[in-house]
Amino acid sequence: MSWLLALLLGILQGLTEFLPVSSSGHLVLAQNLSDRLGQQPLPAALAFDLIVHVGTLAAVIAYFRRDLRRLLWPALTPGRPDPHNGRRELLLLAAALVPTAVVGLALRNLVEDLLQQPARVAGLIGVTGLVLLAGHTAGTLRGATTSSMPTLLQSLGVGLAQGIAVLPGLSRSGLTIAAGLALGMAPREAFRWSFLISIPAIAGASALELGRHPEALAELGWPALLGAVAAAAVALAALALLERLLQRSRFHHFSWYCFAVAGAGLWYFGAGTP
């Protein structure tokens, strides 16, 4: 892989991982446009995706470091008071990861199949656009709760959305935030909860793929590290932008971008491509 391609794909990952437009879908389309999947075996493509996801994982940990400290400190000091209910929220986070793990593992083989089917991935980006509109509409009609602590139902619903979003073309942040809004969470809390549950999910998926394709990582070399650093830097800016747009109720405007990318992808790769 060239340094330039690694840099461009890292920037693309950083921009799209946290914005609700599907980073995996954009990477599949970009990889096919550059003929990368034709030049490298699939494990190498998966390994590069793993490395840039580690970069964006580092970004979300840095962005939510205060929340993570508040959640983890009571667990590490069980005998001390917990005025912010960090232990309870940590249990809710763990509960959310159950449907994520079950659904994500069930869809694993389908994920690898879709990596080689750019037209279908483009179609799923269009589905992301529909979900963004539906989540915004449902959240507006239902209204947000005043509690900053998610309920068990809200936690499970967001976790389920995260599991479904392993399919390339479906935005993880888009589906989880839309699910949170539809279930009555305030925009700020849907944003925070979406990314807190992403940390163990991304880390777990990365470890799983590393165990399946350890040899592919060594073949990528230093350009892949550049891609990871670029992804982390750009992802921090994307997180700040997304939080601001959610506060201004403009989150669903990304749906029009998703529809445009989906239409272009279906046209270029052919909706009938197997």
GITACOR-V814082 format. One record per pair of residues at least 12 apart in sequence whose ideal C-beta (glycine too) atoms are under 10 Angstrom apart, sorted by the first residue. I is the first residue (numbers start at 1). J is the second residue. D is the distance in Angstrom with one decimal. If there is no record, write none. Layout:
# GITACOR-V814082
I;J;D  I;J;D
This chain:
# GITACOR-V814082
1;34;9.7  1;36;7.5  1;39;8.7  1;40;7.4  1;44;8.1  1;45;9.7  1;48;6.8  1;219;9.1  1;220;6.2  1;221;7.4  1;222;9.9  1;223;5.1  1;224;6.7  1;226;9.9  1;227;8.3  2;34;9.5  2;223;6.6  3;221;9.6  3;222;8.1  3;223;4.8  3;224;10.0  3;226;6.2  3;227;9.1  4;223;8.6  4;226;9.6  5;30;9.1  5;31;9.4  5;34;6.3  5;36;7.2  5;48;9.6  5;223;7.5  5;227;8.5  6;48;7.6  6;51;9.1  6;52;8.7  6;220;8.2  6;221;9.0  6;222;8.7  6;223;3.7  6;224;5.8  6;225;8.3  6;226;5.3  6;227;4.0  6;228;8.8  6;229;9.9  6;230;8.1  6;231;10.0  7;223;7.8  7;226;5.7  7;227;6.4  7;229;9.2  7;230;5.5  7;231;9.8  8;30;7.8  8;34;8.7  8;227;8.4  8;230;8.5  9;26;9.2  9;27;6.5  9;30;6.2  9;31;7.6  9;34;8.4  9;36;8.4  9;48;7.1  9;49;8.9  9;52;6.8  9;223;9.6  9;224;9.2  9;226;10.0  9;227;5.6  9;230;8.5  9;231;8.3  10;48;9.3  10;51;8.8  10;52;5.4  10;55;6.8  10;56;9.4  10;223;9.2  10;224;8.5  10;225;9.4  10;226;6.6  10;227;3.2  10;228;6.4  10;229;7.1  10;230;3.4  10;231;4.3  10;232;8.4  10;233;8.7  10;234;7.6  10;235;9.7  11;52;9.7  11;227;8.3  11;230;5.1  11;231;7.2  11;233;8.7  11;234;5.3  11;235;9.8  12;26;5.6  12;27;6.6  12;29;9.6  12;30;5.9  12;31;10.0  12;52;8.7  12;227;9.3  12;230;9.1  12;231;8.3  12;234;8.6  13;26;7.9  13;27;6.4  13;30;9.4  13;48;9.5  13;49;8.0  13;51;9.5  13;52;4.2  13;53;7.4  13;55;7.2  13;56;6.3  13;227;7.3  13;228;8.6  13;230;8.1  13;231;4.3  13;232;9.4  13;234;7.9  13;235;7.7  14;52;7.9  14;55;7.2  14;56;6.3  14;59;7.4  14;227;9.3  14;228;9.5  14;229;9.6  14;230;6.3  14;231;4.1  14;232;6.8  14;233;6.6  14;234;2.9  14;235;4.1  14;236;8.1  14;237;7.9  14;238;6.3  14;239;9.8  15;231;8.8  15;234;5.5  15;235;7.9  15;237;8.5  15;238;5.7  15;241;9.5  16;30;9.7  16;56;9.5  16;171;8.1  16;173;9.4  16;231;9.7  16;234;9.4  16;235;9.3  16;238;7.9  16;261;9.8  17;52;8.2  17;53;7.4  17;55;8.9  17;56;4.4  17;57;9.2  17;59;8.2  17;60;8.6  17;171;9.1  17;172;7.9  17;173;7.6  17;198;9.2  17;202;9.0  17;231;7.1  17;232;9.9  17;234;8.8  17;235;5.7  17;238;7.2  17;239;9.3  18;56;7.1  18;59;7.9  18;60;7.3  18;63;8.9  18;171;9.3  18;172;8.7  18;173;5.4  18;174;9.9  18;191;9.8  18;194;9.1  18;195;7.4  18;198;8.7  18;234;9.5  18;235;5.8  18;236;9.1  18;237;9.5  18;238;4.6  18;239;5.2  18;240;9.6  18;241;8.6  18;242;5.7  18;243;9.6  19;171;7.9  19;173;7.0  19;174;8.3  19;235;9.4  19;238;5.3  19;239;9.0  19;241;7.3  19;242;5.9  19;245;8.9  19;251;9.8  19;254;6.5  19;257;8.7  20;128;6.8  20;129;9.0  20;131;8.6  20;132;5.8  20;135;9.3  20;171;4.6  20;172;8.6  20;173;5.1  20;174;3.0  20;175;8.1  20;176;9.2  20;177;6.6  20;178;7.7  20;194;9.6  20;242;7.5  20;245;9.5  20;246;9.8  20;251;6.9  20;252;8.7  20;253;9.8  20;254;4.9  20;255;8.4  20;257;9.1  20;258;7.9  21;125;7.2  21;128;7.0  21;129;8.7  21;132;9.2  21;169;10.0  21;171;5.8  21;173;8.8  21;174;7.2  21;254;5.7  21;255;9.4  21;257;5.9  21;258;5.7  21;261;7.1  22;121;8.3  22;122;10.0  22;124;7.4  22;125;5.3  22;127;9.5  22;128;5.5  22;129;9.8  22;165;8.2  22;167;9.1  22;168;7.1  22;169;5.4  22;170;6.1  22;171;4.2  22;172;7.9  22;173;9.0  22;174;7.2  22;175;9.4  22;258;7.5  22;261;8.5  22;262;9.8  23;49;8.9  23;52;8.4  23;53;8.2  23;56;7.6  23;168;8.9  23;171;7.7  23;172;8.0  23;173;8.9  23;231;8.8  23;235;9.3  23;238;9.8  24;49;7.3  24;53;9.0  24;111;8.4  24;114;8.9  24;115;8.4  24;121;7.9  24;124;9.3  24;125;9.7  24;165;8.7  24;166;8.2  24;167;8.0  24;168;3.9  24;169;7.0  24;170;8.0  24;171;8.6  24;172;8.2  25;114;9.2  25;118;9.0  25;121;5.0  25;122;7.3  25;123;9.6  25;124;6.3  25;125;4.6  25;126;9.8  25;127;10.0  25;128;7.6  25;167;8.9  25;168;5.2  25;169;3.8  25;170;7.5  25;171;7.7  25;258;8.9  25;261;7.7  25;262;8.7  25;265;8.2  26;121;9.1  26;125;8.0  26;168;9.1  26;169;9.1  26;171;9.8  26;261;7.5  26;265;9.6  27;45;8.7  27;48;8.6  27;49;6.1  27;52;7.9  27;53;9.8  27;115;9.0  27;121;9.4  27;168;7.7  28;45;9.0  28;49;9.1  28;114;7.4  28;115;5.8  28;116;8.5  28;117;8.4  28;118;5.7  28;120;9.5  28;121;4.7  28;122;8.6  28;124;9.7  28;125;9.5  28;168;5.1  28;169;7.4  28;265;9.1  29;118;5.5  29;119;9.7  29;121;6.6  29;122;6.6  29;125;8.3  29;168;9.3  29;169;9.0  29;261;7.6  29;262;10.0  29;264;8.7  29;265;5.5  29;268;8.4  29;269;7.9  30;118;9.6  31;45;6.1  31;48;8.6  31;49;8.8  31;115;8.3  31;116;9.9  31;118;8.4  32;115;9.4  32;116;8.5  32;117;9.4  32;118;4.5  32;119;9.5  32;121;8.8  32;122;10.0  32;265;9.2  32;268;9.1  32;269;7.0  33;118;8.5  33;265;9.7  33;268;8.1  33;269;9.2  36;48;8.4  37;115;7.5  37;116;6.7  37;118;9.1  40;216;8.8  40;219;8.2  40;220;9.0  41;213;9.5  41;216;7.6  41;219;9.0  42;112;7.2  42;115;6.8  42;116;7.3  42;213;8.9  42;216;9.0  43;112;10.0  43;209;9.2  43;212;8.0  43;213;4.2  43;214;9.6  43;215;7.5  43;216;4.1  43;217;9.3  43;219;8.7  44;213;8.1  44;215;9.3  44;216;4.8  44;217;8.9  44;219;5.8  44;220;6.6  44;224;9.5  45;115;7.0  45;116;9.3  45;213;9.8  45;216;8.5  45;220;9.9  46;111;9.5  46;112;7.8  46;115;7.5  46;209;6.0  46;210;10.0  46;212;8.1  46;213;5.8  46;216;6.9  46;217;9.9  47;209;7.5  47;210;8.3  47;212;9.7  47;213;5.4  47;214;8.8  47;215;8.7  47;216;3.7  47;217;4.9  47;218;8.9  47;219;7.5  47;220;5.9  47;224;7.7  48;216;8.4  48;217;8.9  48;219;9.8  48;220;5.7  48;223;9.0  48;224;5.5  48;227;6.9  48;228;9.2  49;115;8.7  49;168;9.4  49;206;9.5  49;209;8.0  49;227;9.8  50;202;9.9  50;205;8.4  50;206;5.4  50;207;9.4  50;208;9.4  50;209;4.9  50;210;6.4  50;212;9.7  50;213;7.9  50;216;8.6  50;217;7.4  50;220;9.6  50;224;9.2  50;228;9.5  51;206;8.8  51;210;9.7  51;216;10.0  51;217;7.1  51;220;6.8  51;223;9.9  51;224;4.7  51;225;7.2  51;226;9.9  51;227;6.5  51;228;4.9  51;231;8.5  52;224;7.8  52;225;10.0  52;227;5.1  52;228;5.4  52;229;9.5  52;230;8.2  52;231;4.4  52;232;8.8  52;235;9.5  53;202;5.8  53;203;9.3  53;205;7.6  53;206;5.8  53;209;8.7  53;228;8.5  53;231;7.9  54;202;8.1  54;203;8.6  54;206;5.8  54;210;9.3  54;225;10.0  54;228;5.9  54;231;8.5  54;232;8.6  55;224;9.8  55;225;8.9  55;226;9.9  55;227;7.3  55;228;3.5  55;229;6.4  55;230;7.4  55;231;3.7  55;232;4.0  55;233;8.4  55;234;9.1  55;235;7.2  56;198;9.1  56;202;7.5  56;228;8.5  56;231;5.2  56;232;6.4  56;234;8.7  56;235;4.5  56;236;9.3  56;238;8.9  56;239;9.4  57;198;8.1  57;199;6.8  57;200;10.0  57;201;9.7  57;202;4.8  57;203;6.3  57;205;9.8  57;206;7.1  57;228;9.6  57;231;9.5  57;232;8.4  57;235;9.0  58;228;8.1  58;229;9.2  58;231;8.9  58;232;5.0  58;233;9.9  58;235;8.4  58;236;9.4  59;195;9.9  59;231;7.6  59;232;4.6  59;233;7.7  59;234;8.3  59;235;3.7  59;236;4.9  59;237;9.2  59;238;8.3  59;239;6.8  60;173;10.0  60;194;9.9  60;195;5.3  60;196;8.6  60;198;6.2  60;199;6.1  60;202;7.8  60;232;9.4  60;235;7.2  60;236;8.8  60;239;6.9  61;195;9.7  61;199;6.3  61;202;9.8  61;203;9.3  61;232;9.9  62;232;8.1  62;235;9.3  62;236;6.8  62;239;9.3  63;195;7.4  63;235;8.3  63;236;6.2  63;238;9.8  63;239;4.9  63;240;7.9  63;243;8.9  64;192;7.2  64;195;6.0  64;196;6.3  64;198;9.5  64;199;7.7  64;239;8.6  67;84;9.9  67;86;9.3  67;89;9.0  67;192;6.5  67;193;9.7  67;195;8.8  67;196;6.2  67;199;10.0  68;86;9.9  68;196;7.6  68;199;7.6  69;86;9.1  70;82;9.5  70;83;9.8  70;84;5.5  70;85;9.4  70;86;5.2  70;89;8.4  70;90;9.7  71;84;8.7  71;85;9.7  71;86;4.8  71;87;8.4  71;88;9.9  71;89;6.0  71;90;5.1  71;93;7.3  71;196;7.5  72;86;7.6  72;90;7.5  73;86;6.7  73;87;9.9  74;86;4.1  74;87;4.8  74;88;9.2  74;89;9.3  74;90;7.6  75;87;6.3  75;90;5.8  75;91;9.6  84;148;9.6  84;149;9.5  85;148;9.3  85;149;6.2  88;149;7.1  89;148;9.3  89;149;6.3  89;150;7.8  89;155;9.1  89;193;9.0  89;196;8.4  90;196;9.6  91;152;9.3  91;155;9.2  92;149;7.7  92;150;5.9  92;151;8.1  92;152;6.6  92;154;8.4  92;155;4.4  92;156;9.0  92;158;9.8  92;159;9.5  92;193;8.7  92;196;9.8  92;197;9.3  93;150;9.0  93;155;7.2  93;158;9.9  93;159;8.8  93;193;8.1  93;196;6.1  93;197;5.8  93;199;9.0  93;200;7.7  94;155;9.1  94;159;9.6  94;197;9.4  94;200;8.5  95;150;9.8  95;152;6.4  95;155;5.3  95;156;6.3  95;159;7.2  95;197;9.9  96;150;8.3  96;152;9.1  96;154;8.8  96;155;4.2  96;156;6.3  96;157;8.5  96;158;5.8  96;159;3.3  96;160;8.4  96;161;9.6  96;162;7.5  96;163;9.7  96;176;9.2  96;193;7.9  96;196;8.9  96;197;4.9  96;200;9.4  96;201;9.1  97;155;9.3  97;156;10.0  97;159;5.9  97;162;8.3  97;163;9.1  97;197;6.5  97;200;5.9  97;201;6.6  97;204;8.1  98;155;9.5  98;156;7.6  98;159;6.6  98;160;9.3  98;163;9.2  99;155;9.4  99;156;5.9  99;157;8.5  99;158;9.1  99;159;4.5  99;160;4.2  99;161;8.7  99;162;8.0  99;163;5.4  99;164;9.1  100;156;9.7  100;158;8.9  100;159;4.6  100;160;7.4  100;161;8.7  100;162;4.6  100;163;4.3  100;164;9.1  100;165;9.0  100;166;8.6  100;172;9.8  100;176;9.4  100;197;7.1  100;198;9.4  100;200;8.6  100;201;5.4  100;204;8.7  100;205;9.5  101;159;8.7  101;162;9.6  101;163;7.1  101;200;9.5  101;201;8.1  101;204;7.4  101;205;9.6  102;159;9.4  102;160;8.9  102;163;6.6  103;159;8.7  103;160;6.5  103;161;9.2  103;162;8.3  103;163;2.9  103;164;5.9  103;165;9.2  103;166;7.6  103;167;9.9  104;159;9.9  104;162;7.8  104;163;4.6  104;164;8.4  104;165;8.7  104;166;4.6  104;167;9.6  104;201;7.5  104;204;8.6  104;205;7.1  104;208;9.3  105;163;8.6  105;166;9.0  105;205;9.8  105;208;8.7  106;163;8.1  106;166;9.4  107;163;7.5  107;164;7.5  107;165;9.6  107;166;5.4  107;167;6.1  108;166;7.5  108;205;9.3  108;208;8.4  108;209;9.7  108;212;9.7  110;166;8.7  110;167;6.7  110;168;9.6  111;166;5.7  111;167;6.2  111;168;6.5  111;205;9.8  112;168;9.7  113;168;10.0  114;166;9.9  114;167;6.3  114;168;5.1  114;169;7.2  114;170;9.9  115;168;6.2  116;274;9.6  117;168;9.1  117;169;9.8  117;269;8.6  117;273;6.8  117;274;7.1  118;168;9.3  118;169;9.4  118;265;6.4  118;266;9.4  118;268;8.3  118;269;4.5  118;270;9.2  118;273;7.2  119;262;10.0  119;265;6.8  119;266;5.9  119;267;9.5  119;268;8.6  119;269;4.2  119;270;5.7  119;271;5.6  119;272;7.5  119;273;4.1  119;274;8.6  120;167;9.4  120;168;8.9  120;169;7.4  120;265;9.5  120;266;9.2  120;269;9.0  120;271;8.8  120;273;7.8  120;274;9.0  121;167;8.4  121;168;5.0  121;169;4.2  121;170;9.3  121;262;9.2  121;265;7.1  121;266;9.9  121;269;8.7  122;169;6.9  122;258;10.0  122;261;7.0  122;262;5.1  122;263;8.0  122;264;7.6  122;265;2.6  122;266;5.0  122;267;8.7  122;268;8.1  122;269;6.4  122;270;9.9  122;271;8.4  122;273;9.6  123;169;6.9  123;262;6.2  123;263;9.9  123;265;7.8  123;266;6.3  123;269;10.0  123;271;7.4  124;165;9.8  124;167;6.0  124;168;6.9  124;169;2.6  124;170;5.3  124;171;9.3  124;258;9.6  124;262;8.0  124;265;9.7  125;168;8.9  125;169;4.7  125;170;8.0  125;171;8.0  125;174;9.8  125;257;9.2  125;258;5.2  125;259;8.4  125;260;9.4  125;261;5.3  125;262;4.5  125;263;9.5  125;264;9.7  125;265;6.8  125;266;9.4  126;169;8.2  126;255;9.3  126;258;6.2  126;259;5.9  126;260;9.5  126;261;8.1  126;262;3.3  126;263;7.4  126;265;8.6  126;266;7.8  127;167;9.1  127;169;7.1  127;170;6.5  127;171;9.5  127;174;9.8  127;175;9.4  127;258;8.4  127;262;8.1  128;165;8.6  128;167;10.0  128;169;6.8  128;170;5.6  128;171;4.6  128;172;9.7  128;173;9.8  128;174;5.1  128;175;7.2  128;178;9.0  128;254;8.4  128;255;7.8  128;257;9.8  128;258;4.9  128;259;9.4  128;261;9.3  128;262;8.2  129;171;9.2  129;174;8.5  129;252;9.0  129;254;7.5  129;255;3.8  129;256;7.2  129;257;7.7  129;258;3.3  129;259;4.7  129;260;8.8  129;261;8.7  129;262;6.8  130;178;9.8  130;255;7.2  130;258;8.3  130;259;8.6  130;262;9.8  131;161;8.5  131;164;9.6  131;165;9.4  131;170;7.8  131;171;7.9  131;174;6.1  131;175;5.7  131;177;9.7  131;178;5.1  131;179;8.5  131;182;9.3  131;252;9.6  131;255;8.2  131;258;9.0  132;171;8.0  132;174;5.5  132;175;8.8  132;177;8.5  132;178;5.8  132;181;9.7  132;251;6.9  132;252;4.8  132;253;8.4  132;254;5.8  132;255;4.1  132;256;9.3  132;257;9.6  132;258;7.0  132;259;9.9  133;178;8.7  133;252;5.5  133;253;9.8  133;254;9.8  133;255;4.9  133;256;9.3  133;258;9.6  133;259;9.6  134;178;6.8  134;179;10.0  134;181;9.7  134;182;7.2  134;252;9.0  134;255;9.3  135;161;9.3  135;174;8.0  135;175;8.2  135;176;9.6  135;177;7.0  135;178;2.5  135;179;6.7  135;180;8.1  135;181;4.8  135;182;5.0  135;183;9.4  135;190;8.8  135;251;8.1  135;252;7.3  135;255;9.6  136;177;9.7  136;178;7.3  136;181;6.6  136;182;8.7  136;187;9.9  136;249;7.7  136;250;9.5  136;251;6.5  136;252;3.7  136;253;9.1  136;255;8.3  137;178;9.8  137;181;9.3  137;182;8.5  137;252;8.1  138;178;8.1  138;179;9.4  138;181;6.9  138;182;3.8  138;183;8.5  138;184;9.2  139;177;9.5  139;178;7.9  139;179;9.8  139;180;8.2  139;181;3.3  139;182;5.6  139;183;8.4  139;184;7.5  139;185;8.0  139;186;9.2  139;187;8.0  139;190;8.1  139;249;9.3  139;251;9.3  139;252;9.2  140;181;8.4  140;182;9.9  140;249;8.3  140;252;9.4  141;182;9.2  142;181;8.4  142;182;7.1  142;183;8.0  142;184;5.4  142;185;10.0  143;184;7.0  143;186;9.6  144;180;9.6  144;181;7.7  144;183;9.9  144;184;6.0  144;185;6.4  144;186;4.1  144;187;7.2  144;188;9.3  144;189;8.0  144;190;8.6  145;183;9.0  145;184;4.8  145;185;6.8  145;186;6.9  145;189;8.5  146;184;10.0  146;186;7.8  147;184;9.3  147;185;9.0  147;186;8.6  147;189;8.2  148;185;9.4  148;186;7.6  148;188;8.3  148;189;5.7  148;192;8.7  148;193;9.8  149;189;8.4  149;193;9.7  150;180;7.7  150;183;8.4  150;184;9.4  150;185;6.3  150;189;6.8  150;190;8.8  150;192;9.4  150;193;5.6  150;196;9.9  150;197;9.9  151;183;8.1  151;184;8.4  151;185;9.0  153;183;6.7  153;184;9.2  154;179;8.3  154;180;6.5  154;182;9.7  154;183;4.6  154;184;7.0  154;185;5.8  154;189;8.8  154;190;8.8  154;193;7.7  155;180;9.4  155;183;9.3  155;185;9.9  155;193;7.6  155;197;8.0  156;179;9.8  156;183;9.4  157;176;9.0  157;179;5.0  157;180;7.6  157;182;7.9  157;183;5.0  157;184;9.9  157;185;9.3  158;175;8.7  158;176;5.0  158;177;8.4  158;178;9.5  158;179;5.1  158;180;5.2  158;182;9.9  158;183;7.4  158;185;8.0  158;190;7.8  158;193;6.0  158;194;6.6  158;196;9.8  158;197;6.5  159;176;8.3  159;179;8.9  159;193;9.7  159;197;6.3  159;201;8.6  160;175;9.2  160;176;9.3  160;179;7.4  161;174;9.0  161;175;4.1  161;176;4.8  161;177;8.7  161;178;7.3  161;179;3.9  161;180;8.3  161;182;9.3  161;183;9.6  161;194;8.7  161;197;9.8  162;175;7.0  162;176;5.1  162;179;8.5  162;194;7.9  162;197;6.1  162;198;7.0  162;201;5.9  162;202;9.9  163;175;9.4  163;176;9.9  163;201;8.4  164;176;9.6  164;179;9.3  165;179;9.6  165;198;9.7  165;201;9.4  166;201;8.8  166;205;7.5  169;258;9.3  169;261;9.5  169;262;8.2  169;265;8.9  171;254;8.3  171;258;7.8  172;194;8.0  172;195;9.5  172;197;9.7  172;198;6.5  172;201;8.0  172;202;8.6  173;190;10.0  173;191;8.5  173;194;5.8  173;195;7.4  173;198;7.6  173;238;9.4  173;239;9.3  173;242;7.1  173;251;9.6  173;254;9.7  174;194;9.2  174;251;8.5  174;252;9.5  174;254;7.1  174;255;8.7  174;258;8.0  175;194;8.9  176;190;7.7  176;191;9.4  176;193;7.7  176;194;4.0  176;195;8.4  176;197;7.2  176;198;7.6  176;201;9.7  177;190;4.8  177;191;6.2  177;192;10.0  177;193;8.6  177;194;4.9  177;195;9.1  177;242;8.4  177;246;7.2  177;251;6.7  177;252;10.0  178;190;8.3  178;194;9.3  178;251;8.1  178;252;8.3  178;255;9.8  179;193;9.8  179;194;8.5  180;192;9.3  180;193;6.0  180;194;6.3  181;246;8.9  181;249;9.9  181;251;7.9  181;252;9.1  186;246;9.5  186;247;9.9  187;243;8.8  187;245;9.3  187;246;4.3  187;247;6.1  187;248;9.0  187;249;7.2  187;251;7.2  188;243;7.6  188;246;7.0  188;247;6.7  190;246;7.4  190;251;8.9  191;239;8.9  191;242;6.9  191;243;5.6  191;245;9.6  191;246;5.1  191;247;8.6  191;251;8.7  192;243;8.8  194;242;9.5  194;246;9.8  195;239;7.4  195;242;9.2  195;243;9.5  242;254;9.0
